[in-house]
Amino acid sequence: MKSGFIGLGAMGAPMARYLHAKGLLTAVGNRTQSKADALASELGVRAARSAANFADCDVVVLCVSLDADVLENVAALAEVLKPGAVVIDHSTVAVETARRCAALLAPHDIGFLDAPVSGGVEGARNGKLSVMVGGEAEVVERVQSIIECYAARITHMGATGAGQATKAVNQVIVAGINEAVCEGLALAEKLGLAPEKLLPTLMAGAASSWFLDKRGATMLRDEFAPGFKCAHMLKDLRIVAGIARDSGLRMSTVEQALADYAELIERGQGEADTSALITLKRDG
């Protein structure tokens, strides 16, 4: 299969490289053209300048930031992809956005999968992402070999929108863990506990988590190079809050996380890693 990849950020670029390593990558595109040009030159593939440059692709993979970006790309691809092609969206967007994308592509006989990912930049770089997929089972099976290039686990969650619904649940849990870990480590600093003893002790017991393992040491050193940006977390949590309202649920953890990440962005830390949350917890 020929595949194209749109969205070459911290997650997308390594995912595209895994497709190239398997001989499956034909074209790359990005809102900032220079990024597409640079990666295309490095890998010896086509740098797309419009949707038309993906017309010969059997599969086009998206990994962009906003719902509007996904809808814009899907609308453009609907006009150029051949019948039987598939668009896989690894972005995190609203359930309704996923359904709108599928509706845009269906009249052209183009398949669509909403397939958000979890695992962070490390998961993308290591080809070990967890992919939660919504869409038709036959379409999932058809593009399995594409997603397998960068995934440790692929789970078909159900019909269109089920992937994004699963990602919303994922982000509720991630946000809660972030809050707890940052509060706990802020307390540890106040109590004067040695990080080199504290972190392995916590990781050996019930307090262990991906966030504590991957971000504990760096946040205690005030290092917040982005793996997952505060601005992206706020965007995701706003999606979750909308789903919670529609479901009639009150989620106090999400409410707190929304307030905290909004404050971090007001402080100019929108581009920092989500572990910058500890700076708020230290302030008391």
C-alpha positions in Angstrom: 0.0 0.0 0.0 1.0 3.6 -0.6 0.5 5.8 2.4 0.7 9.5 3.0 1.1 11.3 6.4 -0.2 14.7 7.3 1.0 16.4 10.6 4.7 16.1 11.3 4.9 17.2 14.9 6.5 15.5 17.9 4.2 12.5 17.4 3.6 12.5 13.7 7.2 12.7 12.4 8.4 9.5 14.2 5.2 7.7 13.1 5.9 8.7 9.5 9.4 7.4 9.9 8.1 4.0 10.9 6.0 3.8 7.8 9.0 4.7 5.7 11.1 2.0 7.4 8.5 -0.5 6.1 8.6 0.9 2.6 5.0 2.2 2.9 5.5 6.0 2.9 4.9 7.9 -0.4 4.2 11.5 0.7 4.2 13.8 3.7 2.5 17.0 4.4 2.4 19.7 7.1 0.9 23.1 7.7 4.4 24.5 8.0 5.7 23.6 4.6 9.4 23.6 5.6 8.8 20.7 8.0 7.3 18.6 5.2 10.1 19.6 2.8 12.8 18.7 5.3 11.4 15.2 6.2 10.6 14.4 2.6 14.2 15.3 1.6 15.5 13.1 4.5 13.4 10.1 3.6 13.3 10.5 -0.2 9.6 10.8 -0.4 7.2 13.4 -1.9 6.6 16.7 0.0 2.9 17.5 -0.5 1.8 21.0 -1.2 -1.9 20.3 -1.5 -4.3 17.4 -1.0 -3.8 16.6 -4.7 -0.3 15.3 -3.9 -2.0 12.4 -2.0 -4.2 11.3 -4.8 -2.3 8.1 -5.5 -2.2 7.0 -1.9 -4.3 4.1 -0.7 -4.1 5.4 2.9 -3.6 8.9 4.3 -2.8 9.2 8.0 -3.6 12.4 9.9 -2.0 13.5 13.2 -2.9 17.2 13.6 -3.9 19.4 16.5 -7.4 20.7 16.2 -10.9 19.6 15.1 -10.9 22.3 12.4 -7.6 21.0 11.0 -9.0 17.5 10.7 -12.2 18.6 9.0 -10.2 20.8 6.6 -7.9 18.0 5.6 -10.7 15.4 5.3 -12.8 17.7 3.1 -9.8 18.3 0.8 -8.9 14.6 0.6 -12.5 13.6 -0.1 -12.1 15.4 -3.5 -8.9 13.7 -4.6 -8.6 10.2 -3.1 -9.7 7.2 -5.2 -12.7 5.0 -4.1 -11.6 2.4 -1.7 -8.9 4.6 -0.1 -8.9 5.1 3.7 -8.2 8.1 6.0 -6.9 7.2 9.4 -7.1 10.1 12.0 -4.8 9.8 15.0 -5.6 13.3 16.2 -7.6 13.8 19.4 -10.9 15.5 18.5 -14.6 15.4 19.5 -16.7 12.3 18.8 -19.0 14.4 16.6 -16.0 15.6 14.5 -15.1 11.9 13.8 -18.7 11.3 12.6 -18.7 14.3 10.4 -15.4 13.2 8.8 -16.9 9.7 8.1 -19.9 11.4 6.5 -17.8 13.6 4.3 -15.9 10.6 2.9 -18.6 8.0 2.6 -20.2 9.4 -0.6 -16.9 9.0 -2.3 -16.5 5.4 -1.1 -13.5 6.4 1.1 -13.2 4.7 4.5 -12.5 6.6 7.7 -11.2 5.5 11.1 -11.0 7.7 14.2 -7.9 6.2 15.9 -6.5 8.4 18.6 -3.3 7.2 20.3 -1.8 7.1 23.8 1.8 6.6 24.8 3.2 10.1 24.4 6.2 11.1 22.4 8.2 8.2 23.8 5.5 5.8 22.5 5.7 7.4 19.0 9.5 7.3 18.9 9.6 3.7 20.0 6.8 2.5 17.8 4.8 1.4 20.9 1.6 3.4 20.8 -1.7 2.2 22.0 -4.3 2.9 19.3 -8.0 3.0 20.0 -10.0 2.7 16.8 -13.6 3.6 15.8 -15.0 2.6 12.4 -16.0 -0.4 10.3 -14.2 -3.7 11.2 -13.5 -4.4 7.5 -11.7 -1.1 7.2 -9.7 -1.7 10.3 -8.5 -5.0 9.0 -7.7 -3.5 5.6 -5.2 -1.0 7.1 -3.9 -3.1 10.0 -0.5 -3.3 8.4 -0.2 0.5 8.4 -1.1 1.0 12.0 1.1 -1.9 13.1 4.2 0.0 12.0 4.0 2.3 15.1 1.6 0.5 17.5 2.1 -1.9 20.3 -1.6 -2.4 20.7 -4.5 -1.8 18.3 -8.0 -2.2 19.6 -11.2 -1.8 17.6 -13.5 -0.2 20.1 -16.6 0.0 17.9 -18.4 2.2 15.3 -17.2 5.6 14.2 -16.6 7.9 17.2 -15.8 5.0 19.6 -12.0 5.7 19.3 -12.5 9.3 20.3 -14.8 8.3 23.1 -12.1 5.9 24.4 -9.5 8.7 24.2 -11.8 10.9 26.3 -11.8 8.3 29.0 -8.0 8.0 28.7 -7.6 11.7 29.2 -9.8 11.8 32.3 -7.6 9.2 33.9 -4.3 10.9 32.7 -5.5 14.3 34.0 -6.3 12.8 37.4 -2.9 11.0 37.6 -1.1 14.2 36.6 -2.9 16.1 39.4 -2.1 13.5 42.0 1.5 13.0 41.1 2.3 16.7 40.9 0.6 17.3 44.3 2.4 14.4 45.8 5.8 15.4 44.6 5.2 19.0 45.6 4.6 17.7 49.1 7.7 15.6 48.9 9.8 18.7 48.2 8.3 20.5 51.1 9.1 17.5 53.4 12.7 17.4 52.1 12.6 13.9 50.8 15.5 12.8 48.5 14.2 12.2 44.9 16.8 9.5 44.3 15.2 7.4 47.1 11.7 8.6 46.8 11.0 7.9 43.1 12.1 4.2 43.0 10.3 3.6 46.2 7.0 5.0 44.8 7.4 3.1 41.6 7.8 -0.2 43.4 4.4 0.1 45.0 0.8 1.1 44.3 1.7 4.7 43.5 3.5 3.7 40.3 2.3 5.2 37.0 3.6 6.0 33.5 3.6 9.7 34.4 5.6 9.3 37.6 8.1 7.0 35.8 8.5 9.2 32.7 8.2 12.7 34.3 8.9 12.4 38.0 12.7 13.0 37.8 12.5 15.7 35.2 9.8 17.8 36.9 11.8 17.7 40.2 14.7 19.2 38.1 12.4 21.8 36.7 12.8 20.4 33.2 9.6 20.7 31.1 10.6 19.9 27.5 7.3 18.9 25.9 6.3 15.4 25.5 2.7 16.4 25.6 2.0 20.2 25.8 -0.1 21.9 28.3 -2.0 23.6 25.5 -2.9 20.2 24.0 -4.0 18.9 27.3 -6.4 21.9 27.8 -7.8 21.3 24.3 -8.4 17.6 25.1 -10.0 18.4 28.5 -12.4 20.8 26.9 -13.6 18.0 24.6 -13.9 15.7 27.7 -15.9 18.4 29.6 -18.3 18.6 26.7 -18.8 14.9 26.6 -19.3 14.9 30.4 -22.0 17.6 30.1 -23.8 15.7 27.4 -23.7 12.5 29.5 -25.0 14.3 32.6 -21.9 13.6 34.7 -20.1 15.8 37.0 -16.3 15.3 36.9 -14.5 17.2 39.6 -11.1 16.0 38.6 -11.6 17.3 35.0 -12.9 20.6 36.4 -9.8 21.0 38.5 -7.5 20.0 35.6 -9.2 22.5 33.3 -8.7 25.3 35.7 -5.0 24.3 36.3 -4.0 24.0 32.6 -5.8 27.2 31.7 -3.8 29.0 34.4 -0.6 27.4 33.1 -1.3 28.8 29.7 -2.1 32.2 31.2 1.4 32.0 32.8 2.9 31.5 29.3 3.5 27.7 29.7 1.2 26.5 27.0 4.2 24.9 25.1 5.7 23.3 28.2 5.1 19.6 29.1 2.1 18.8 31.2 4.4 18.1 34.1 4.8 21.9 34.5 1.6 21.4 36.5 3.9 20.9 39.5 4.8 24.6 39.4 1.1 25.4 40.4 1.1 22.9 43.1 4.3 24.3 44.7 2.5 27.7 45.0 0.0 26.3 47.4 
